[in-house]
Amino acid sequence: MQTLRILAIDDHEMTMLGYKFILEGMVFEGYNIIVDTANTYDQGKKMIEDSVNSFKYDILFLDVQLFPPNEHQPVTGENLGVMARKLVPETKIVFMSSFSDSYRINSILKSVDPDGYLVKTDIDPKTLEDAVKVVTLNPPYYSSKALSAIRKKMANDISLDEKDKKILYHLSIGTKNKDLENYIQLSPSSIENRKRHLKSLFGTENENDLALILAAKNRGFI
């Protein structure tokens, strides 16, 4: 009987306890499952770092948002995933998040190359159990909404760089134009030039930012 060690990091304690109850009670032939939990970025980071010199976790379940939404320079589950890829590359990484937009999911696929992504509204006991089995034996595993976002992006014929994608993303979440330079690291004039180019690409040249956002959403960029 092999021991499968899982670390779940989520800032909602009841959510983690639910994961722990389901996973430690699941039937997975040949495996005994132990689930540890952490509910802050710092606690999760320490547990991952400590595991390097002892046992290593077989699977990390990471929530994306691990910080107050108004924090200026937040650290996220994505940051933990990037760190874990360097420290414990053999550990499987699975994101479980409320984020289902194409931009966020594909950004994480690029930065972390996770072994799975589950949108929280897709998760039920069977989905969670299936994810553990697939990720352990034959990754990757994507929930239905995550897979839809990935496929939507793959079908796109418009090529944007990361700064273009960030502009679209921040416009979509309500970031004011005057604040975009804090996130995009471009001058205001460069950002405006890129916005004009984006509107041309998406066929919204004579329309407002909302039209651009809707067009980008329809093409799976946000």
C-alpha positions in Angstrom: 0.0 0.0 0.0 1.5 3.3 -1.1 1.0 6.5 0.8 -0.3 9.4 -1.3 0.4 12.7 0.4 -1.6 15.7 -0.6 -1.3 19.4 0.5 -4.4 21.6 -0.1 -3.8 25.3 0.2 -7.0 27.5 0.3 -7.9 30.5 2.3 -11.4 29.1 3.0 -10.9 26.7 5.9 -14.3 24.9 5.5 -13.4 24.3 1.8 -10.2 22.6 2.8 -11.8 20.5 5.4 -14.3 19.4 2.8 -11.5 18.4 0.4 -9.7 16.5 3.3 -12.9 14.6 4.3 -13.6 13.6 0.7 -10.1 12.6 -0.3 -9.1 10.7 2.9 -12.4 8.7 2.6 -12.1 7.9 -1.2 -11.3 4.4 -2.4 -8.1 4.3 -4.5 -6.8 0.8 -4.9 -3.2 0.5 -3.7 -3.1 3.9 -2.1 -3.6 5.3 1.4 -4.3 9.0 1.2 -3.2 11.6 3.7 -4.2 15.3 3.3 -2.5 18.2 5.0 -3.9 21.7 4.8 -2.8 25.3 4.9 -5.0 28.4 4.7 -2.4 31.2 4.0 0.2 31.8 1.4 3.0 31.9 4.0 1.9 28.7 5.7 1.6 26.9 2.4 5.0 28.2 1.3 6.7 27.0 4.5 5.1 23.5 4.2 6.3 23.2 0.6 9.8 24.3 1.5 9.9 22.0 4.6 8.9 19.0 2.5 12.1 19.4 0.3 14.3 17.9 3.0 11.8 15.3 4.3 9.0 13.7 2.4 7.7 15.4 -0.7 4.1 15.9 -1.4 2.7 13.9 -4.3 0.0 16.4 -5.2 -0.5 20.1 -4.3 -4.0 21.5 -4.6 -3.7 25.3 -4.9 -6.3 28.0 -4.8 -5.4 31.0 -7.0 -6.6 33.8 -4.7 -4.9 33.6 -1.3 -5.0 37.3 -0.4 -7.4 40.2 0.3 -8.6 41.5 -3.1 -7.5 45.1 -2.3 -3.9 44.2 -1.6 -1.6 46.2 -3.9 1.0 43.6 -4.7 -0.6 40.3 -3.9 0.9 36.9 -3.7 -1.1 34.1 -5.2 -1.4 30.4 -5.6 0.1 30.9 -9.0 3.3 32.3 -7.2 3.3 29.1 -5.1 3.0 27.0 -8.2 5.9 28.6 -9.8 8.0 28.2 -6.7 6.9 24.5 -6.3 7.9 23.8 -9.9 11.5 24.8 -9.0 11.7 23.3 -5.5 9.8 20.0 -6.0 9.5 19.5 -9.8 8.3 15.9 -9.3 5.2 17.0 -7.3 2.0 17.2 -9.2 0.3 20.6 -9.1 -3.5 21.1 -9.5 -5.3 24.4 -9.3 -8.8 24.6 -7.8 -10.1 28.1 -8.3 -13.3 30.1 -8.8 -11.5 31.7 -11.8 -12.9 30.3 -15.0 -12.0 33.0 -17.5 -9.8 32.0 -20.4 -7.1 34.6 -19.7 -6.5 33.5 -16.1 -6.5 29.8 -16.8 -4.2 30.0 -19.9 -1.9 32.4 -18.0 -1.4 29.7 -15.3 -1.0 27.0 -17.9 1.9 29.0 -19.3 3.6 30.1 -16.1 3.2 26.8 -14.0 2.3 24.1 -16.5 0.1 22.4 -13.9 -1.1 18.8 -13.9 -4.7 19.9 -13.6 -7.1 22.8 -13.2 -10.5 22.5 -11.6 -13.1 25.4 -11.6 -14.7 25.3 -8.2 -18.2 25.3 -9.5 -17.4 22.1 -11.3 -16.2 20.3 -8.2 -18.2 17.6 -6.5 -16.9 14.5 -4.7 -16.7 12.4 -7.8 -14.8 15.1 -9.8 -12.4 15.6 -6.9 -11.7 11.8 -6.7 -11.4 11.5 -10.5 -8.9 14.4 -10.5 -6.7 12.6 -7.9 -6.7 9.3 -9.8 -6.0 10.9 -13.2 -3.3 13.2 -11.9 -1.6 10.4 -10.1 -1.6 7.9 -12.9 -2.0 9.8 -16.2 -2.2 13.6 -16.0 -3.4 16.2 -16.8 -7.0 16.5 -15.5 -9.2 19.5 -16.4 -12.8 20.1 -15.2 -15.4 20.9 -17.8 -15.3 24.7 -17.5 -11.5 24.7 -17.5 -11.3 22.6 -20.6 -13.8 24.8 -22.3 -11.6 27.9 -21.7 -8.5 26.1 -22.9 -10.2 24.9 -26.1 -11.7 28.4 -26.7 -8.2 29.9 -26.6 -6.7 27.2 -28.8 -9.3 27.9 -31.5 -8.4 31.6 -31.7 -6.6 33.1 -34.7 -5.6 36.4 -33.1 -2.1 36.6 -31.7 -1.5 38.9 -28.7 1.5 39.4 -26.5 1.4 39.3 -22.7 1.0 43.1 -22.4 -2.0 43.1 -24.7 -3.5 40.3 -22.7 -2.9 42.1 -19.4 -4.6 45.3 -20.8 -7.7 43.3 -21.8 -7.8 41.5 -18.4 -7.5 44.6 -16.3 -10.1 46.5 -18.4 -12.4 43.5 -17.9 -12.1 43.6 -14.1 -12.7 47.4 -13.9 -9.2 48.8 -13.6 -9.3 52.5 -14.5 -7.4 53.6 -17.6 -5.3 56.0 -15.4 -4.2 53.0 -13.3 -3.3 50.6 -16.1 0.4 51.7 -16.1 0.7 50.3 -12.5 0.0 46.8 -13.8 1.2 46.9 -17.5 4.6 48.6 -17.0 4.1 50.8 -20.1 3.7 54.5 -20.4 0.1 55.9 -20.7 0.7 56.8 -24.4 1.9 53.2 -25.2 -1.1 51.7 -23.4 -3.4 53.9 -25.5 -1.7 52.9 -28.7 -2.1 49.3 -27.8 -5.8 49.8 -27.0 -6.3 51.3 -30.4 -4.5 48.4 -32.0 -6.6 45.9 -30.0 -9.8 47.6 -31.0 -8.7 47.4 -34.7 -7.9 43.6 -34.2 -11.3 42.9 -32.7 -13.3 45.1 -35.0 -14.4 47.6 -32.4 -12.5 50.7 -33.7 -15.3 53.2 -33.3 -16.7 51.7 -30.0 -15.9 52.1 -26.3 -13.8 49.8 -24.0 -16.8 47.7 -23.1 -17.3 46.7 -26.7 -13.6 45.7 -26.8 -14.0 43.7 -23.6 -17.1 41.9 -25.0 -15.3 41.1 -28.2 -12.3 39.7 -26.4 -14.5 37.6 -24.1 -16.2 36.1 -27.1 -12.9 35.1 -28.6 -11.7 33.6 -25.3 -9.0 36.0 -24.3 -10.6 37.0 -21.0 
